[in-house]
Amino acid sequence: MNKLTRLLIPILCLILVLSLAAALLLSNNETASPAETTERNTEEEPSDTQSNDSDSDSSSSIPPATADTDPPITTGPPQTTEEPITTEAPATTEEPTLPPLAFTAPDKLLASQIFVYDVSADVFLYEKGTESPILPASITKILTALYALEVCPADTLFYPKEEVNLIGAGSSVAYIKTHHVLTLEMLIEGMLLPSGNDAAYVVAAGTARYLTGNDSMRAQEALAFFMEKANEYAKSLGCTDTHFRVPDGLAYDNHYTSAHDLVILGKAALANPIIMRYASTATERVTYASGHTITWNNTNQLIQPTSPYYSPYVTGLKTGSLTNHYCLLVSADIGERTFLIGLFGAPNNAARYQDATALLKALTAMMSTGQ
């Protein structure tokens, strides 16, 4: 064996050993890879499980969250149910609550039919002759005003027509002419201060034309339409013994009311600010929508400061006069109470005011003693 061969044999053996060692190392690395992958998956599982647990917590927390949103839904209906009760309760509690007081009427009252009504206690304190129908005269105008204001805006312009010529002989007038233009509120004032029958007829006919939309409606047709509707309105208020034939009250036949119904109309008037404004006005200079001017004085002497019958307690309401049949509906505030006094069939103008003064004095005495 030559010298070269002896040198190559050890080198080849070393190469063989190194090759075997490299092969063995490579085999160990391939076996380790699946183990590492498994560890990674095992480490990731808790994360997945935690997410699932979190979902479970969220899922288990949904009922409380729903419960949190449920209470408004659950408590909502009771609130809806309670609101009408709260709204309606004041209407019930606002009814008159003051107890009635003992009232003694003065002697020798001259009117044939009289009533005294305590609005605050909702009770009649005194009645005389009220079992018979009452002839109201111009107190009729309270219903005329109430109904017109119910169905027609107060600032509506009225154009008087031939109805101003239909009023009866001897009528009290507001001096309204066919070339005038007035608002409904002005006409209401013309009815309540000078007790204008012409104003009442213009209100009635004009309201009928307004409701029907027929501006050319003839006066007689318009008046019949208005009176039918006004009587229906009185019934809707609770009147059971009232039938009015004309808007001004200048009538004797088939034109009547009762103490019960006059109290209903009187209370409705007390609740109407336009009516009470003029029922309590002694005198006023008025400028019509057409520019014409006039001064009206209230026929109710109880509110005229210069009258011997003036009373600081009186707040309105209306006079009425027929031949030998003088009437007066009075509203008065004495102390904490409101009263309505009705006087019908007094023999003359002075007699109705003498009766009213005597009754107001008796009411004042009753209030001062509380009995």
C-alpha positions as CSV (number, residue, x, y, z in Angstrom):
1,M,0.0,0.0,0.0
2,N,1.6,3.1,-1.0
3,K,2.0,6.2,1.0
4,L,-0.9,8.2,-0.6
5,T,-3.4,5.5,0.2
6,R,-2.4,5.4,3.7
7,L,-3.2,9.2,4.0
8,L,-6.7,9.0,2.3
9,I,-8.2,6.2,4.4
10,P,-8.3,8.3,7.7
11,I,-9.8,11.2,5.8
12,L,-12.5,9.1,4.3
13,C,-13.4,7.6,7.7
14,L,-13.7,11.1,9.2
15,I,-16.0,12.2,6.4
16,L,-18.2,9.1,7.0
17,V,-18.4,9.8,10.7
18,L,-19.4,13.4,10.1
19,S,-22.1,12.4,7.6
20,L,-23.6,9.9,10.0
21,A,-23.6,12.5,12.8
22,A,-25.3,15.0,10.5
23,A,-28.0,12.5,9.5
24,L,-28.7,11.7,13.1
25,L,-29.1,15.4,14.0
26,L,-31.5,16.1,11.2
27,S,-33.7,13.2,12.3
28,N,-34.0,14.6,15.8
29,N,-35.1,18.1,14.6
30,E,-38.0,16.7,12.5
31,T,-39.3,14.7,15.5
32,A,-39.4,17.9,17.7
33,S,-41.6,20.0,15.3
34,P,-44.9,18.3,15.9
35,A,-44.4,18.6,19.7
36,E,-43.9,22.3,19.4
37,T,-47.0,22.7,17.3
38,T,-49.0,20.8,19.9
39,E,-47.7,23.1,22.6
40,R,-48.7,26.2,20.6
41,N,-52.2,24.8,20.1
42,T,-52.4,24.0,23.7
43,E,-51.3,27.5,24.6
44,E,-53.9,29.0,22.3
45,E,-56.8,26.9,23.6
46,P,-57.0,28.7,26.9
47,S,-57.4,31.9,24.8
48,D,-60.3,30.4,22.8
49,T,-61.7,29.0,26.0
50,Q,-61.5,32.4,27.7
51,S,-63.3,33.9,24.8
52,N,-66.0,31.3,25.1
53,D,-66.2,31.9,28.8
54,S,-66.4,35.6,28.1
55,D,-69.3,35.0,25.7
56,S,-70.9,32.9,28.4
57,D,-70.5,35.8,30.9
58,S,-71.9,38.1,28.3
59,S,-74.7,35.6,27.6
60,S,-75.4,35.3,31.3
61,S,-75.3,39.1,31.7
62,I,-77.8,39.6,28.9
63,P,-80.8,38.9,31.2
64,P,-79.8,41.6,33.7
65,A,-79.2,44.0,30.8
66,T,-82.6,43.1,29.4
67,A,-84.0,43.5,32.9
68,D,-82.4,47.0,33.0
69,T,-84.2,48.0,29.8
70,D,-87.4,46.2,30.8
71,P,-88.4,48.4,33.8
72,P,-89.2,51.4,31.6
73,I,-91.3,49.2,29.4
74,T,-92.9,47.6,32.5
75,T,-93.4,50.9,34.3
76,G,-94.5,52.8,31.2
77,P,-98.0,51.5,31.1
78,P,-98.8,52.5,34.7
79,Q,-97.5,56.0,33.9
80,T,-99.9,56.2,30.9
81,T,-102.7,55.0,33.1
82,E,-102.0,57.5,35.8
83,E,-101.8,60.5,33.6
84,P,-105.6,60.8,32.9
85,I,-106.3,60.3,36.5
86,T,-104.0,63.1,37.4
87,T,-105.6,65.3,34.7
88,E,-109.2,64.5,35.7
89,A,-108.7,64.9,39.4
90,P,-108.5,68.7,39.5
91,A,-111.8,68.9,37.5
92,T,-113.5,67.0,40.3
93,T,-111.8,68.8,43.1
94,E,-112.5,72.2,41.7
95,E,-116.2,71.7,42.2
96,P,-117.7,74.0,44.8
97,T,-116.7,72.8,48.3
98,L,-117.8,75.6,50.6
99,P,-120.7,74.5,52.9
100,P,-124.0,76.4,52.5
101,L,-124.8,79.1,55.1
102,A,-128.2,79.8,56.6
103,F,-129.8,82.7,54.7
104,T,-132.8,84.8,55.9
105,A,-134.5,86.7,53.1
106,P,-135.7,90.3,53.9
107,D,-139.4,90.9,54.1
108,K,-141.6,92.7,51.5
109,L,-139.7,91.9,48.4
110,L,-141.6,93.3,45.4
111,A,-140.6,91.0,42.5
112,S,-142.9,88.1,41.8
113,Q,-140.1,85.6,41.1
114,I,-136.9,85.6,43.0
115,F,-133.9,83.3,43.6
116,V,-130.7,83.6,45.5
117,Y,-128.0,81.1,44.5
118,D,-124.6,80.4,46.2
119,V,-122.3,79.5,43.4
120,S,-119.5,78.6,45.8
121,A,-121.6,76.1,47.6
122,D,-123.7,75.1,44.6
123,V,-127.0,75.6,46.4
124,F,-130.1,77.7,46.2
125,L,-130.4,79.8,49.4
126,Y,-133.8,81.3,48.6
127,E,-136.6,80.9,46.0
128,K,-139.9,82.7,45.6
129,G,-142.4,81.9,42.8
130,T,-139.8,79.9,40.8
131,E,-142.2,76.9,40.3
132,S,-143.7,78.8,37.4
133,P,-141.9,79.6,34.1
134,I,-139.9,82.8,34.1
135,L,-140.2,85.5,31.4
136,P,-136.5,86.6,31.1
137,A,-136.9,89.7,28.9
138,S,-133.4,91.0,27.9
139,I,-131.6,88.5,30.1
140,T,-132.2,86.4,27.0
141,K,-129.2,88.2,25.6
142,I,-126.9,86.2,27.8
143,L,-127.7,83.0,25.8
144,T,-127.4,85.0,22.6
145,A,-123.9,86.1,23.6
146,L,-122.8,82.7,24.9
147,Y,-123.8,80.8,21.8
148,A,-122.4,83.3,19.4
149,L,-119.0,83.4,21.2
150,E,-119.1,79.6,21.3
151,V,-119.3,79.2,17.5
152,C,-117.8,82.4,16.1
153,P,-114.4,84.1,16.7
154,A,-114.8,87.3,18.7
155,D,-112.9,89.4,16.1
156,T,-115.2,88.3,13.2
157,L,-116.5,91.3,11.3
158,F,-120.3,91.7,11.1
159,Y,-122.0,93.7,8.5
160,P,-125.5,94.7,9.7
161,K,-128.4,94.1,7.2
162,E,-132.1,94.3,7.2
163,E,-132.3,92.6,10.6
164,V,-131.7,95.9,12.3
165,N,-135.2,96.9,11.2
166,L,-136.9,93.9,12.7
167,I,-136.7,94.9,16.3
168,G,-139.9,95.5,18.2
169,A,-141.4,98.9,19.1
170,G,-140.0,100.5,22.2
171,S,-136.7,98.5,22.0
172,S,-133.6,99.6,23.8
173,V,-131.0,100.1,21.1
174,A,-127.2,100.5,20.5
175,Y,-127.9,102.6,17.5
176,I,-126.4,100.2,15.0
177,K,-127.0,101.0,11.3
178,T,-126.6,99.1,8.1
179,H,-123.5,101.1,7.0
180,H,-121.6,100.2,10.2
181,V,-119.1,97.4,10.5
182,L,-118.4,95.9,14.0
183,T,-116.7,92.8,15.4
184,L,-118.7,90.2,17.3
185,E,-117.1,91.4,20.5
186,M,-118.3,95.0,19.9
187,L,-121.8,93.7,19.3
188,I,-121.6,91.7,22.5
189,E,-120.8,95.0,24.3
190,G,-123.7,96.6,22.5
191,M,-126.0,94.0,23.9
192,L,-124.7,94.1,27.5
193,L,-124.2,97.8,28.1
194,P,-127.1,99.7,26.4
195,S,-129.0,96.4,26.1
196,G,-129.3,96.9,22.3
197,N,-131.9,94.8,20.7
198,D,-130.5,95.8,17.3
199,A,-127.1,94.4,18.4
200,A,-128.8,91.1,19.4
201,Y,-130.5,90.8,16.0
202,V,-127.2,91.6,14.2
203,V,-125.4,89.0,16.3
204,A,-128.0,86.4,15.6
205,A,-128.3,86.9,11.9
206,G,-124.6,87.4,11.4
207,T,-123.7,84.3,13.3
208,A,-126.2,82.3,11.2
209,R,-124.6,83.6,8.0
210,Y,-121.1,82.8,9.4
211,L,-122.1,79.2,10.3
212,T,-123.9,78.5,7.0
213,G,-121.4,80.3,4.8
214,N,-124.4,82.1,3.2
215,D,-123.8,85.8,3.4
216,S,-126.9,86.5,1.4
217,M,-129.2,84.6,3.9
218,R,-132.3,86.7,4.5
219,A,-132.8,88.1,8.0
220,Q,-135.9,86.1,9.0
221,E,-134.3,82.8,7.9
222,A,-131.0,83.6,9.6
223,L,-132.8,84.5,12.9
224,A,-134.8,81.2,12.8
225,F,-131.6,79.3,12.2
226,F,-129.8,81.0,15.0
227,M,-132.6,80.5,17.6
228,E,-132.8,76.8,16.8
229,K,-129.1,76.4,17.3
230,A,-129.1,78.6,20.4
231,N,-131.8,76.5,22.1
232,E,-129.9,73.3,21.2
233,Y,-126.9,74.9,22.8
234,A,-128.8,75.7,26.0
235,K,-129.8,72.1,26.2
236,S,-126.2,71.0,25.8
237,L,-125.3,73.2,28.8
238,G,-127.9,71.4,30.9
239,C,-131.0,73.6,30.5
240,T,-134.2,71.6,30.7
241,D,-136.9,74.3,30.8
242,T,-135.8,77.0,28.4
243,H,-137.1,77.9,25.0
244,F,-136.2,81.3,23.5
245,R,-138.0,82.6,20.4
246,V,-136.0,85.8,19.7
247,P,-132.4,86.8,20.5
248,D,-133.3,90.0,22.4
249,G,-136.0,88.8,24.8
250,L,-138.7,91.2,23.6
251,A,-141.4,88.4,23.6
252,Y,-144.2,87.3,25.8
253,D,-145.5,84.0,24.3
254,N,-143.5,80.8,24.0
255,H,-140.4,82.4,25.4
256,Y,-139.5,81.2,28.9
257,T,-136.8,79.8,31.2
258,S,-136.5,78.7,34.9
259,A,-134.4,79.5,37.9
260,H,-132.4,76.3,37.4
261,D,-131.6,77.1,33.8
262,L,-130.8,80.8,34.6
263,V,-128.2,79.6,37.1
264,I,-126.7,77.4,34.4
265,L,-126.5,80.4,32.0
266,G,-125.3,82.7,34.7
267,K,-122.5,80.3,35.7
268,A,-121.5,80.0,32.0
269,A,-121.4,83.8,31.7
270,L,-119.3,84.0,34.8
271,A,-116.8,81.7,33.1
272,N,-116.7,83.8,29.9
273,P,-114.2,86.7,30.2
274,I,-115.7,88.7,27.3
275,I,-119.1,88.6,28.7
276,M,-117.9,89.5,32.2
277,R,-115.7,92.3,30.9
278,Y,-118.7,94.1,29.5
279,A,-121.2,93.0,32.1
280,S,-119.0,94.9,34.6
281,T,-118.3,97.9,32.5
282,A,-120.2,101.0,33.5
283,T,-119.5,103.1,30.4
284,E,-117.3,103.0,27.4
285,R,-116.6,104.9,24.2
286,V,-116.4,102.5,21.3
287,T,-114.9,102.9,17.8
288,Y,-116.4,100.5,15.3
289,A,-114.3,98.6,12.7
290,S,-115.9,101.0,10.2
291,G,-114.5,104.0,12.2
292,H,-117.8,105.2,13.6
293,T,-117.8,106.0,17.3
294,I,-120.3,105.9,20.1
295,T,-120.5,106.0,23.9
296,W,-122.5,103.2,25.6
297,N,-123.7,103.3,29.2
298,N,-124.6,100.2,31.1
299,T,-128.3,99.9,32.1
300,N,-127.4,98.0,35.3
301,Q,-127.5,100.7,38.0
302,L,-125.8,98.4,40.5
303,I,-122.5,98.9,38.8
304,Q,-122.8,102.6,38.0
305,P,-120.7,104.5,40.7
306,T,-122.9,107.5,40.6
307,S,-126.1,105.5,41.1
308,P,-127.9,105.4,44.5
309,Y,-128.1,101.6,44.0
310,Y,-124.4,101.1,43.3
311,S,-122.8,98.1,45.1
312,P,-119.1,97.4,45.3
313,Y,-119.9,93.7,45.5
314,V,-121.7,93.5,42.2
315,T,-119.7,92.2,39.2
316,G,-122.6,92.1,36.5
317,L,-124.7,90.7,34.9
318,K,-127.9,91.9,33.0
319,T,-131.1,93.9,33.1
320,G,-134.4,93.1,31.4
321,S,-137.5,95.1,31.0
322,L,-141.0,94.4,29.5
323,T,-144.2,96.3,30.2
324,N,-144.8,96.2,34.0
325,H,-142.2,93.4,34.2
326,Y,-138.8,94.5,35.3
327,C,-136.0,91.9,35.7
328,L,-132.4,91.7,37.0
329,L,-129.8,89.0,37.1
330,V,-127.0,89.9,39.4
331,S,-123.6,88.4,40.1
332,A,-121.8,89.4,43.3
333,D,-118.6,88.5,45.1
334,I,-119.0,88.8,48.9
335,G,-116.1,87.5,50.9
336,E,-114.9,84.2,49.5
337,R,-118.2,83.4,47.8
338,T,-119.9,84.2,44.5
339,F,-123.7,84.7,44.4
340,L,-126.3,84.9,41.6
341,I,-129.5,86.8,42.3
342,G,-132.5,86.6,40.0
343,L,-135.4,89.1,40.2
344,F,-138.3,88.9,37.7
345,G,-141.7,90.6,37.5
346,A,-140.8,93.6,39.6
347,P,-143.6,96.3,39.1
348,N,-141.2,99.1,38.1
349,N,-137.5,100.0,37.6
350,A,-136.9,101.1,41.2
351,A,-138.5,98.0,42.7
352,R,-136.0,95.6,41.1
353,Y,-133.1,97.7,42.5
354,Q,-134.7,98.0,45.9
355,D,-135.1,94.2,46.1
356,A,-131.5,93.6,44.9
357,T,-130.1,96.1,47.4
358,A,-132.1,94.4,50.3
359,L,-130.9,90.9,49.2
360,L,-127.2,92.0,48.9
361,K,-127.5,93.5,52.4
362,A,-128.9,90.2,53.7
363,L,-126.1,88.3,52.0
364,T,-123.5,90.6,53.5
365,A,-124.9,90.1,57.0
366,M,-124.9,86.4,56.5
367,M,-121.3,86.4,55.5
368,S,-120.3,88.7,58.4
369,T,-121.8,86.3,60.9
370,G,-120.9,83.1,59.1
371,Q,-124.3,81.7,59.8
